[in-house]
Amino acid sequence: MQALDGIGKGISGAIAEIGRTGAYGPLEELRRTIPPAVIRFTDLPGVGAKTALRLYEALGVTTLDELRAAAEAGRIAGAKGLGPRVERTVRAGLAELASRDTRVPLGAALPAAARLLEQFRERTRLPALIVGSARRYVEAVGDVDLLAAAADPAPVLDAFAALPWRCGRSSDPSERSPSSCRRA
């Protein structure tokens, strides 16, 4: 194997061990010493394996909820080897992860978008399109965006509000602003 570019003695040995035993000793040792939930810390942008391990060792936190509580209490900033920069990174990462978790997988969002579009077209007889992240086939969708055009926007906004979805609309019907809708 070492004849292959980039495969040295260490990687070759690891591959051979996995082939012989079906496992890799150092990985199994890590799994025994580090709670699996700590690996989830690396889902936070800016937190790699080394920082995740330092958070676990310095603070004893094993879940994202415990990590959030430690950040809110300022324990990360005060911990040796971590500090204020890591705490800011963790706080920002937790906020981003929370916003990601409210998104819906594309496989669920597309059928919902199609139903919404069909209901809207039935009510208005206007051409309309699915736009935004659902149209671009983004992996996770935060909301469904429809685009419709009309000379008078008031009936369009009323049609959005009449759908069985929770909709927001401009207080001034003369404004050409979008409605924001969620399933009721």
CNS distance restraints for C-alpha pairs under 8 A (distance, minus, plus):
assign (resid   1 and name CA) (resid   7 and name CA) 6.64 0.50 0.50
assign (resid   1 and name CA) (resid  12 and name CA) 6.13 0.50 0.50
assign (resid   2 and name CA) (resid   6 and name CA) 7.89 0.50 0.50
assign (resid   2 and name CA) (resid   7 and name CA) 5.05 0.50 0.50
assign (resid   2 and name CA) (resid   8 and name CA) 5.24 0.50 0.50
assign (resid   2 and name CA) (resid   9 and name CA) 6.64 0.50 0.50
assign (resid   2 and name CA) (resid  12 and name CA) 6.38 0.50 0.50
assign (resid   3 and name CA) (resid   7 and name CA) 7.24 0.50 0.50
assign (resid   7 and name CA) (resid  11 and name CA) 5.83 0.50 0.50
assign (resid   7 and name CA) (resid  12 and name CA) 6.19 0.50 0.50
assign (resid   8 and name CA) (resid  12 and name CA) 5.92 0.50 0.50
assign (resid   9 and name CA) (resid  13 and name CA) 6.00 0.50 0.50
assign (resid  10 and name CA) (resid  14 and name CA) 6.27 0.50 0.50
assign (resid  11 and name CA) (resid  15 and name CA) 6.14 0.50 0.50
assign (resid  12 and name CA) (resid  16 and name CA) 6.16 0.50 0.50
assign (resid  13 and name CA) (resid  17 and name CA) 6.12 0.50 0.50
assign (resid  14 and name CA) (resid  18 and name CA) 6.24 0.50 0.50
assign (resid  14 and name CA) (resid  24 and name CA) 6.56 0.50 0.50
assign (resid  15 and name CA) (resid  19 and name CA) 6.10 0.50 0.50
assign (resid  16 and name CA) (resid  20 and name CA) 6.09 0.50 0.50
assign (resid  17 and name CA) (resid  21 and name CA) 5.87 0.50 0.50
assign (resid  17 and name CA) (resid  22 and name CA) 7.29 0.50 0.50
assign (resid  17 and name CA) (resid  23 and name CA) 6.91 0.50 0.50
assign (resid  17 and name CA) (resid  24 and name CA) 6.23 0.50 0.50
assign (resid  18 and name CA) (resid  22 and name CA) 4.54 0.50 0.50
assign (resid  18 and name CA) (resid  23 and name CA) 4.76 0.50 0.50
assign (resid  18 and name CA) (resid  24 and name CA) 5.44 0.50 0.50
assign (resid  19 and name CA) (resid  23 and name CA) 7.86 0.50 0.50
assign (resid  23 and name CA) (resid  27 and name CA) 7.97 0.50 0.50
assign (resid  23 and name CA) (resid  28 and name CA) 7.31 0.50 0.50
assign (resid  24 and name CA) (resid  28 and name CA) 6.26 0.50 0.50
assign (resid  25 and name CA) (resid  29 and name CA) 6.14 0.50 0.50
assign (resid  26 and name CA) (resid  30 and name CA) 6.29 0.50 0.50
assign (resid  27 and name CA) (resid  31 and name CA) 6.24 0.50 0.50
assign (resid  28 and name CA) (resid  32 and name CA) 6.32 0.50 0.50
assign (resid  29 and name CA) (resid  33 and name CA) 6.32 0.50 0.50
assign (resid  30 and name CA) (resid  34 and name CA) 5.72 0.50 0.50
assign (resid  31 and name CA) (resid  35 and name CA) 6.85 0.50 0.50
assign (resid  31 and name CA) (resid  36 and name CA) 6.84 0.50 0.50
assign (resid  34 and name CA) (resid  38 and name CA) 6.87 0.50 0.50
assign (resid  34 and name CA) (resid  53 and name CA) 7.92 0.50 0.50
assign (resid  35 and name CA) (resid  39 and name CA) 7.63 0.50 0.50
assign (resid  35 and name CA) (resid  62 and name CA) 6.54 0.50 0.50
assign (resid  36 and name CA) (resid  40 and name CA) 7.55 0.50 0.50
assign (resid  37 and name CA) (resid  41 and name CA) 7.54 0.50 0.50
assign (resid  37 and name CA) (resid  62 and name CA) 5.98 0.50 0.50
assign (resid  37 and name CA) (resid  63 and name CA) 5.72 0.50 0.50
assign (resid  37 and name CA) (resid  64 and name CA) 7.94 0.50 0.50
assign (resid  38 and name CA) (resid  42 and name CA) 7.82 0.50 0.50
assign (resid  38 and name CA) (resid  52 and name CA) 6.60 0.50 0.50
assign (resid  38 and name CA) (resid  53 and name CA) 7.49 0.50 0.50
assign (resid  38 and name CA) (resid  56 and name CA) 6.99 0.50 0.50
assign (resid  38 and name CA) (resid  61 and name CA) 7.93 0.50 0.50
assign (resid  38 and name CA) (resid  62 and name CA) 5.39 0.50 0.50
assign (resid  38 and name CA) (resid  63 and name CA) 6.37 0.50 0.50
assign (resid  39 and name CA) (resid  43 and name CA) 7.79 0.50 0.50
assign (resid  39 and name CA) (resid  49 and name CA) 7.52 0.50 0.50
assign (resid  39 and name CA) (resid  52 and name CA) 7.14 0.50 0.50
assign (resid  40 and name CA) (resid  44 and name CA) 7.77 0.50 0.50
assign (resid  40 and name CA) (resid  63 and name CA) 7.91 0.50 0.50
assign (resid  40 and name CA) (resid  64 and name CA) 7.51 0.50 0.50
assign (resid  41 and name CA) (resid  47 and name CA) 6.75 0.50 0.50
assign (resid  41 and name CA) (resid  48 and name CA) 7.87 0.50 0.50
assign (resid  41 and name CA) (resid  52 and name CA) 5.62 0.50 0.50
assign (resid  41 and name CA) (resid  64 and name CA) 6.87 0.50 0.50
assign (resid  42 and name CA) (resid  46 and name CA) 7.95 0.50 0.50
assign (resid  42 and name CA) (resid  47 and name CA) 5.19 0.50 0.50
assign (resid  42 and name CA) (resid  48 and name CA) 5.15 0.50 0.50
assign (resid  42 and name CA) (resid  49 and name CA) 6.12 0.50 0.50
assign (resid  42 and name CA) (resid  52 and name CA) 6.28 0.50 0.50
assign (resid  43 and name CA) (resid  47 and name CA) 7.32 0.50 0.50
assign (resid  43 and name CA) (resid  97 and name CA) 7.69 0.50 0.50
assign (resid  44 and name CA) (resid  90 and name CA) 6.94 0.50 0.50
assign (resid  44 and name CA) (resid  93 and name CA) 4.62 0.50 0.50
assign (resid  44 and name CA) (resid  94 and name CA) 6.38 0.50 0.50
assign (resid  44 and name CA) (resid  96 and name CA) 7.76 0.50 0.50
assign (resid  44 and name CA) (resid  97 and name CA) 6.60 0.50 0.50
assign (resid  45 and name CA) (resid  89 and name CA) 7.65 0.50 0.50
assign (resid  45 and name CA) (resid  93 and name CA) 5.24 0.50 0.50
assign (resid  46 and name CA) (resid  89 and name CA) 6.33 0.50 0.50
assign (resid  46 and name CA) (resid  90 and name CA) 7.79 0.50 0.50
assign (resid  46 and name CA) (resid  93 and name CA) 7.24 0.50 0.50
assign (resid  47 and name CA) (resid  51 and name CA) 5.73 0.50 0.50
assign (resid  47 and name CA) (resid  52 and name CA) 6.32 0.50 0.50
assign (resid  47 and name CA) (resid  89 and name CA) 7.47 0.50 0.50
assign (resid  47 and name CA) (resid  90 and name CA) 7.27 0.50 0.50
assign (resid  48 and name CA) (resid  52 and name CA) 6.09 0.50 0.50
assign (resid  49 and name CA) (resid  53 and name CA) 6.13 0.50 0.50
assign (resid  50 and name CA) (resid  54 and name CA) 6.20 0.50 0.50
assign (resid  51 and name CA) (resid  55 and name CA) 6.09 0.50 0.50
assign (resid  52 and name CA) (resid  56 and name CA) 6.33 0.50 0.50
assign (resid  53 and name CA) (resid  57 and name CA) 6.09 0.50 0.50
assign (resid  54 and name CA) (resid  58 and name CA) 5.75 0.50 0.50
assign (resid  54 and name CA) (resid  81 and name CA) 7.54 0.50 0.50
assign (resid  54 and name CA) (resid  82 and name CA) 7.46 0.50 0.50
assign (resid  55 and name CA) (resid  59 and name CA) 5.68 0.50 0.50
assign (resid  55 and name CA) (resid  60 and name CA) 7.20 0.50 0.50
assign (resid  55 and name CA) (resid  61 and name CA) 6.95 0.50 0.50
assign (resid  55 and name CA) (resid  76 and name CA) 7.67 0.50 0.50
assign (resid  55 and name CA) (resid  82 and name CA) 7.57 0.50 0.50
assign (resid  56 and name CA) (resid  60 and name CA) 4.78 0.50 0.50
assign (resid  56 and name CA) (resid  61 and name CA) 5.17 0.50 0.50
assign (resid  56 and name CA) (resid  62 and name CA) 6.37 0.50 0.50
assign (resid  57 and name CA) (resid  61 and name CA) 7.94 0.50 0.50
assign (resid  58 and name CA) (resid  79 and name CA) 6.61 0.50 0.50
assign (resid  58 and name CA) (resid  80 and name CA) 7.40 0.50 0.50
assign (resid  59 and name CA) (resid  70 and name CA) 7.76 0.50 0.50
assign (resid  59 and name CA) (resid  75 and name CA) 7.64 0.50 0.50
assign (resid  59 and name CA) (resid  76 and name CA) 7.58 0.50 0.50
assign (resid  59 and name CA) (resid  79 and name CA) 7.55 0.50 0.50
assign (resid  61 and name CA) (resid  66 and name CA) 5.46 0.50 0.50
assign (resid  61 and name CA) (resid  67 and name CA) 5.83 0.50 0.50
assign (resid  61 and name CA) (resid  70 and name CA) 7.92 0.50 0.50
assign (resid  62 and name CA) (resid  66 and name CA) 6.62 0.50 0.50
assign (resid  62 and name CA) (resid  67 and name CA) 7.42 0.50 0.50
assign (resid  63 and name CA) (resid  67 and name CA) 6.21 0.50 0.50
assign (resid  64 and name CA) (resid  68 and name CA) 6.01 0.50 0.50
assign (resid  65 and name CA) (resid  69 and name CA) 6.24 0.50 0.50
assign (resid  66 and name CA) (resid  70 and name CA) 6.16 0.50 0.50
assign (resid  67 and name CA) (resid  71 and name CA) 6.21 0.50 0.50
assign (resid  68 and name CA) (resid  72 and name CA) 6.15 0.50 0.50
assign (resid  68 and name CA) (resid  91 and name CA) 7.35 0.50 0.50
assign (resid  68 and name CA) (resid  94 and name CA) 7.26 0.50 0.50
assign (resid  69 and name CA) (resid  73 and name CA) 6.10 0.50 0.50
assign (resid  70 and name CA) (resid  74 and name CA) 6.22 0.50 0.50
assign (resid  70 and name CA) (resid  75 and name CA) 5.15 0.50 0.50
assign (resid  70 and name CA) (resid  76 and name CA) 6.29 0.50 0.50
assign (resid  71 and name CA) (resid  75 and name CA) 5.98 0.50 0.50
assign (resid  71 and name CA) (resid  76 and name CA) 5.68 0.50 0.50
assign (resid  71 and name CA) (resid  77 and name CA) 7.75 0.50 0.50
assign (resid  71 and name CA) (resid  87 and name CA) 6.07 0.50 0.50
assign (resid  71 and name CA) (resid  90 and name CA) 7.28 0.50 0.50
assign (resid  71 and name CA) (resid  91 and name CA) 6.60 0.50 0.50
assign (resid  74 and name CA) (resid  78 and name CA) 6.58 0.50 0.50
assign (resid  74 and name CA) (resid  87 and name CA) 7.61 0.50 0.50
assign (resid  75 and name CA) (resid  79 and name CA) 6.11 0.50 0.50
assign (resid  76 and name CA) (resid  82 and name CA) 6.18 0.50 0.50
assign (resid  76 and name CA) (resid  83 and name CA) 6.01 0.50 0.50
assign (resid  76 and name CA) (resid  84 and name CA) 6.99 0.50 0.50
assign (resid  76 and name CA) (resid  86 and name CA) 7.13 0.50 0.50
assign (resid  76 and name CA) (resid  87 and name CA) 5.33 0.50 0.50
assign (resid  77 and name CA) (resid  82 and name CA) 6.34 0.50 0.50
assign (resid  77 and name CA) (resid  83 and name CA) 3.87 0.50 0.50
assign (resid  77 and name CA) (resid  84 and name CA) 4.12 0.50 0.50
assign (resid  77 and name CA) (resid  85 and name CA) 7.39 0.50 0.50
assign (resid  77 and name CA) (resid  86 and name CA) 7.09 0.50 0.50
assign (resid  77 and name CA) (resid  87 and name CA) 5.49 0.50 0.50
assign (resid  78 and name CA) (resid  82 and name CA) 7.52 0.50 0.50
assign (resid  78 and name CA) (resid  83 and name CA) 5.84 0.50 0.50
assign (resid  78 and name CA) (resid  84 and name CA) 7.44 0.50 0.50
assign (resid  79 and name CA) (resid  83 and name CA) 6.07 0.50 0.50
assign (resid  82 and name CA) (resid  86 and name CA) 5.68 0.50 0.50
assign (resid  82 and name CA) (resid  87 and name CA) 7.47 0.50 0.50
assign (resid  83 and name CA) (resid  87 and name CA) 6.39 0.50 0.50
assign (resid  84 and name CA) (resid  88 and name CA) 6.15 0.50 0.50
assign (resid  85 and name CA) (resid  89 and name CA) 6.22 0.50 0.50
assign (resid  86 and name CA) (resid  90 and name CA) 6.07 0.50 0.50
assign (resid  87 and name CA) (resid  91 and name CA) 6.10 0.50 0.50
assign (resid  88 and name CA) (resid  92 and name CA) 6.09 0.50 0.50
assign (resid  89 and name CA) (resid  93 and name CA) 5.95 0.50 0.50
assign (resid  90 and name CA) (resid  94 and name CA) 5.99 0.50 0.50
assign (resid  91 and name CA) (resid  95 and name CA) 6.27 0.50 0.50
assign (resid  92 and name CA) (resid  96 and name CA) 6.21 0.50 0.50
assign (resid  93 and name CA) (resid  97 and name CA) 6.01 0.50 0.50
assign (resid  94 and name CA) (resid  98 and name CA) 6.07 0.50 0.50
assign (resid  95 and name CA) (resid  99 and name CA) 6.33 0.50 0.50
assign (resid  96 and name CA) (resid 100 and name CA) 6.20 0.50 0.50
assign (resid  97 and name CA) (resid 101 and name CA) 6.16 0.50 0.50
assign (resid  98 and name CA) (resid 102 and name CA) 6.73 0.50 0.50
assign (resid  99 and name CA) (resid 103 and name CA) 7.13 0.50 0.50
assign (resid 100 and name CA) (resid 140 and name CA) 7.91 0.50 0.50
assign (resid 102 and name CA) (resid 142 and name CA) 6.89 0.50 0.50
assign (resid 103 and name CA) (resid 140 and name CA) 5.53 0.50 0.50
assign (resid 103 and name CA) (resid 141 and name CA) 5.19 0.50 0.50
assign (resid 103 and name CA) (resid 142 and name CA) 4.42 0.50 0.50
assign (resid 103 and name CA) (resid 143 and name CA) 7.68 0.50 0.50
assign (resid 104 and name CA) (resid 108 and name CA) 6.59 0.50 0.50
assign (resid 104 and name CA) (resid 109 and name CA) 6.19 0.50 0.50
assign (resid 104 and name CA) (resid 140 and name CA) 5.23 0.50 0.50
assign (resid 104 and name CA) (resid 141 and name CA) 5.09 0.50 0.50
assign (resid 104 and name CA) (resid 142 and name CA) 6.23 0.50 0.50
assign (resid 105 and name CA) (resid 109 and name CA) 6.25 0.50 0.50
assign (resid 105 and name CA) (resid 139 and name CA) 6.08 0.50 0.50
assign (resid 105 and name CA) (resid 140 and name CA) 4.44 0.50 0.50
assign (resid 105 and name CA) (resid 141 and name CA) 6.19 0.50 0.50
assign (resid 106 and name CA) (resid 110 and name CA) 5.89 0.50 0.50
assign (resid 106 and name CA) (resid 134 and name CA) 6.79 0.50 0.50
assign (resid 106 and name CA) (resid 137 and name CA) 6.74 0.50 0.50
assign (resid 106 and name CA) (resid 138 and name CA) 6.66 0.50 0.50
assign (resid 106 and name CA) (resid 139 and name CA) 5.33 0.50 0.50
assign (resid 106 and name CA) (resid 140 and name CA) 5.30 0.50 0.50
assign (resid 106 and name CA) (resid 141 and name CA) 6.01 0.50 0.50
assign (resid 107 and name CA) (resid 111 and name CA) 7.28 0.50 0.50
assign (resid 108 and name CA) (resid 112 and name CA) 6.67 0.50 0.50
assign (resid 109 and name CA) (resid 113 and name CA) 6.01 0.50 0.50
assign (resid 109 and name CA) (resid 134 and name CA) 6.96 0.50 0.50
assign (resid 109 and name CA) (resid 141 and name CA) 6.54 0.50 0.50
assign (resid 109 and name CA) (resid 144 and name CA) 7.35 0.50 0.50
assign (resid 110 and name CA) (resid 114 and name CA) 6.13 0.50 0.50
assign (resid 110 and name CA) (resid 134 and name CA) 6.34 0.50 0.50
assign (resid 111 and name CA) (resid 115 and name CA) 6.24 0.50 0.50
assign (resid 112 and name CA) (resid 116 and name CA) 6.17 0.50 0.50
assign (resid 113 and name CA) (resid 117 and name CA) 6.05 0.50 0.50
assign (resid 113 and name CA) (resid 130 and name CA) 6.94 0.50 0.50
assign (resid 113 and name CA) (resid 134 and name CA) 7.72 0.50 0.50
assign (resid 113 and name CA) (resid 144 and name CA) 6.00 0.50 0.50
assign (resid 113 and name CA) (resid 145 and name CA) 7.99 0.50 0.50
assign (resid 114 and name CA) (resid 118 and name CA) 6.09 0.50 0.50
assign (resid 114 and name CA) (resid 130 and name CA) 7.78 0.50 0.50
assign (resid 115 and name CA) (resid 119 and name CA) 6.14 0.50 0.50
assign (resid 116 and name CA) (resid 120 and name CA) 6.10 0.50 0.50
assign (resid 116 and name CA) (resid 163 and name CA) 7.82 0.50 0.50
assign (resid 117 and name CA) (resid 121 and name CA) 6.12 0.50 0.50
assign (resid 117 and name CA) (resid 128 and name CA) 7.09 0.50 0.50
assign (resid 117 and name CA) (resid 129 and name CA) 7.20 0.50 0.50
assign (resid 117 and name CA) (resid 130 and name CA) 7.05 0.50 0.50
assign (resid 117 and name CA) (resid 146 and name CA) 7.13 0.50 0.50
assign (resid 118 and name CA) (resid 122 and name CA) 6.15 0.50 0.50
assign (resid 119 and name CA) (resid 123 and name CA) 6.34 0.50 0.50
assign (resid 119 and name CA) (resid 163 and name CA) 7.18 0.50 0.50
assign (resid 120 and name CA) (resid 124 and name CA) 6.18 0.50 0.50
assign (resid 120 and name CA) (resid 125 and name CA) 7.92 0.50 0.50
assign (resid 120 and name CA) (resid 159 and name CA) 6.64 0.50 0.50
assign (resid 120 and name CA) (resid 160 and name CA) 6.78 0.50 0.50
assign (resid 120 and name CA) (resid 163 and name CA) 7.24 0.50 0.50
assign (resid 121 and name CA) (resid 125 and name CA) 4.97 0.50 0.50
assign (resid 121 and name CA) (resid 126 and name CA) 5.76 0.50 0.50
assign (resid 121 and name CA) (resid 127 and name CA) 6.78 0.50 0.50
assign (resid 121 and name CA) (resid 128 and name CA) 6.94 0.50 0.50
assign (resid 123 and name CA) (resid 159 and name CA) 6.48 0.50 0.50
assign (resid 124 and name CA) (resid 156 and name CA) 7.14 0.50 0.50
assign (resid 124 and name CA) (resid 159 and name CA) 6.74 0.50 0.50
assign (resid 126 and name CA) (resid 148 and name CA) 7.12 0.50 0.50
assign (resid 126 and name CA) (resid 149 and name CA) 7.64 0.50 0.50
assign (resid 126 and name CA) (resid 150 and name CA) 7.74 0.50 0.50
assign (resid 127 and name CA) (resid 148 and name CA) 6.30 0.50 0.50
assign (resid 127 and name CA) (resid 149 and name CA) 7.45 0.50 0.50
assign (resid 128 and name CA) (resid 146 and name CA) 6.66 0.50 0.50
assign (resid 128 and name CA) (resid 147 and name CA) 5.44 0.50 0.50
assign (resid 128 and name CA) (resid 148 and name CA) 4.45 0.50 0.50
assign (resid 128 and name CA) (resid 149 and name CA) 7.33 0.50 0.50
assign (resid 129 and name CA) (resid 146 and name CA) 5.54 0.50 0.50
assign (resid 129 and name CA) (resid 147 and name CA) 5.21 0.50 0.50
assign (resid 129 and name CA) (resid 148 and name CA) 6.69 0.50 0.50
assign (resid 130 and name CA) (resid 134 and name CA) 7.08 0.50 0.50
assign (resid 130 and name CA) (resid 135 and name CA) 5.88 0.50 0.50
assign (resid 130 and name CA) (resid 144 and name CA) 7.49 0.50 0.50
assign (resid 130 and name CA) (resid 145 and name CA) 5.95 0.50 0.50
assign (resid 130 and name CA) (resid 146 and name CA) 4.64 0.50 0.50
assign (resid 130 and name CA) (resid 147 and name CA) 6.42 0.50 0.50
assign (resid 131 and name CA) (resid 135 and name CA) 4.91 0.50 0.50
assign (resid 131 and name CA) (resid 136 and name CA) 7.53 0.50 0.50
assign (resid 131 and name CA) (resid 144 and name CA) 7.68 0.50 0.50
assign (resid 131 and name CA) (resid 145 and name CA) 5.31 0.50 0.50
assign (resid 131 and name CA) (resid 146 and name CA) 5.59 0.50 0.50
assign (resid 131 and name CA) (resid 147 and name CA) 6.46 0.50 0.50
assign (resid 132 and name CA) (resid 136 and name CA) 6.39 0.50 0.50
assign (resid 132 and name CA) (resid 144 and name CA) 7.24 0.50 0.50
assign (resid 132 and name CA) (resid 145 and name CA) 5.67 0.50 0.50
assign (resid 132 and name CA) (resid 146 and name CA) 7.96 0.50 0.50
assign (resid 133 and name CA) (resid 137 and name CA) 6.10 0.50 0.50
assign (resid 133 and name CA) (resid 138 and name CA) 5.25 0.50 0.50
assign (resid 133 and name CA) (resid 141 and name CA) 6.00 0.50 0.50
assign (resid 133 and name CA) (resid 142 and name CA) 7.93 0.50 0.50
assign (resid 133 and name CA) (resid 143 and name CA) 7.92 0.50 0.50
assign (resid 133 and name CA) (resid 144 and name CA) 7.60 0.50 0.50
assign (resid 133 and name CA) (resid 145 and name CA) 7.89 0.50 0.50
assign (resid 134 and name CA) (resid 138 and name CA) 6.11 0.50 0.50
assign (resid 134 and name CA) (resid 141 and name CA) 6.27 0.50 0.50
assign (resid 134 and name CA) (resid 144 and name CA) 6.55 0.50 0.50
assign (resid 134 and name CA) (resid 145 and name CA) 7.66 0.50 0.50
assign (resid 143 and name CA) (resid 181 and name CA) 7.86 0.50 0.50
assign (resid 143 and name CA) (resid 182 and name CA) 7.46 0.50 0.50
assign (resid 144 and name CA) (resid 181 and name CA) 7.60 0.50 0.50
assign (resid 145 and name CA) (resid 180 and name CA) 7.78 0.50 0.50
assign (resid 148 and name CA) (resid 156 and name CA) 7.61 0.50 0.50
assign (resid 149 and name CA) (resid 153 and name CA) 7.61 0.50 0.50
assign (resid 150 and name CA) (resid 156 and name CA) 7.20 0.50 0.50
assign (resid 152 and name CA) (resid 156 and name CA) 7.61 0.50 0.50
assign (resid 152 and name CA) (resid 174 and name CA) 7.89 0.50 0.50
assign (resid 153 and name CA) (resid 157 and name CA) 6.20 0.50 0.50
assign (resid 153 and name CA) (resid 173 and name CA) 6.88 0.50 0.50
assign (resid 153 and name CA) (resid 174 and name CA) 6.69 0.50 0.50
assign (resid 153 and name CA) (resid 175 and name CA) 7.58 0.50 0.50
assign (resid 153 and name CA) (resid 176 and name CA) 6.36 0.50 0.50
assign (resid 154 and name CA) (resid 158 and name CA) 6.10 0.50 0.50
assign (resid 154 and name CA) (resid 173 and name CA) 5.27 0.50 0.50
assign (resid 154 and name CA) (resid 174 and name CA) 6.75 0.50 0.50
assign (resid 155 and name CA) (resid 159 and name CA) 6.03 0.50 0.50
assign (resid 156 and name CA) (resid 160 and name CA) 6.37 0.50 0.50
assign (resid 157 and name CA) (resid 161 and name CA) 6.23 0.50 0.50
assign (resid 157 and name CA) (resid 169 and name CA) 6.92 0.50 0.50
assign (resid 157 and name CA) (resid 173 and name CA) 7.57 0.50 0.50
assign (resid 157 and name CA) (resid 178 and name CA) 7.97 0.50 0.50
assign (resid 157 and name CA) (resid 179 and name CA) 6.74 0.50 0.50
assign (resid 158 and name CA) (resid 162 and name CA) 6.13 0.50 0.50
assign (resid 159 and name CA) (resid 163 and name CA) 6.58 0.50 0.50
assign (resid 160 and name CA) (resid 167 and name CA) 6.91 0.50 0.50
assign (resid 160 and name CA) (resid 179 and name CA) 7.00 0.50 0.50
assign (resid 160 and name CA) (resid 181 and name CA) 7.70 0.50 0.50
assign (resid 161 and name CA) (resid 165 and name CA) 7.48 0.50 0.50
assign (resid 161 and name CA) (resid 166 and name CA) 7.37 0.50 0.50
assign (resid 161 and name CA) (resid 167 and name CA) 5.49 0.50 0.50
assign (resid 161 and name CA) (resid 168 and name CA) 7.50 0.50 0.50
assign (resid 161 and name CA) (resid 169 and name CA) 7.75 0.50 0.50
assign (resid 164 and name CA) (resid 183 and name CA) 6.66 0.50 0.50
assign (resid 164 and name CA) (resid 184 and name CA) 6.02 0.50 0.50
assign (resid 165 and name CA) (resid 181 and name CA) 5.75 0.50 0.50
assign (resid 165 and name CA) (resid 182 and name CA) 5.06 0.50 0.50
assign (resid 165 and name CA) (resid 183 and name CA) 4.04 0.50 0.50
assign (resid 165 and name CA) (resid 184 and name CA) 4.50 0.50 0.50
assign (resid 166 and name CA) (resid 180 and name CA) 7.89 0.50 0.50
assign (resid 166 and name CA) (resid 181 and name CA) 4.99 0.50 0.50
assign (resid 166 and name CA) (resid 182 and name CA) 4.64 0.50 0.50
assign (resid 166 and name CA) (resid 183 and name CA) 5.57 0.50 0.50
assign (resid 166 and name CA) (resid 184 and name CA) 4.89 0.50 0.50
assign (resid 167 and name CA) (resid 179 and name CA) 6.20 0.50 0.50
assign (resid 167 and name CA) (resid 180 and name CA) 5.15 0.50 0.50
assign (resid 167 and name CA) (resid 181 and name CA) 3.81 0.50 0.50
assign (resid 167 and name CA) (resid 182 and name CA) 6.21 0.50 0.50
assign (resid 168 and name CA) (resid 179 and name CA) 5.30 0.50 0.50
assign (resid 168 and name CA) (resid 180 and name CA) 4.90 0.50 0.50
assign (resid 168 and name CA) (resid 181 and name CA) 6.21 0.50 0.50
assign (resid 169 and name CA) (resid 177 and name CA) 7.63 0.50 0.50
assign (resid 169 and name CA) (resid 178 and name CA) 6.90 0.50 0.50
assign (resid 169 and name CA) (resid 179 and name CA) 4.71 0.50 0.50
assign (resid 169 and name CA) (resid 180 and name CA) 6.71 0.50 0.50
assign (resid 170 and name CA) (resid 175 and name CA) 7.02 0.50 0.50
assign (resid 170 and name CA) (resid 177 and name CA) 6.56 0.50 0.50
assign (resid 170 and name CA) (resid 178 and name CA) 7.75 0.50 0.50
assign (resid 170 and name CA) (resid 179 and name CA) 7.31 0.50 0.50
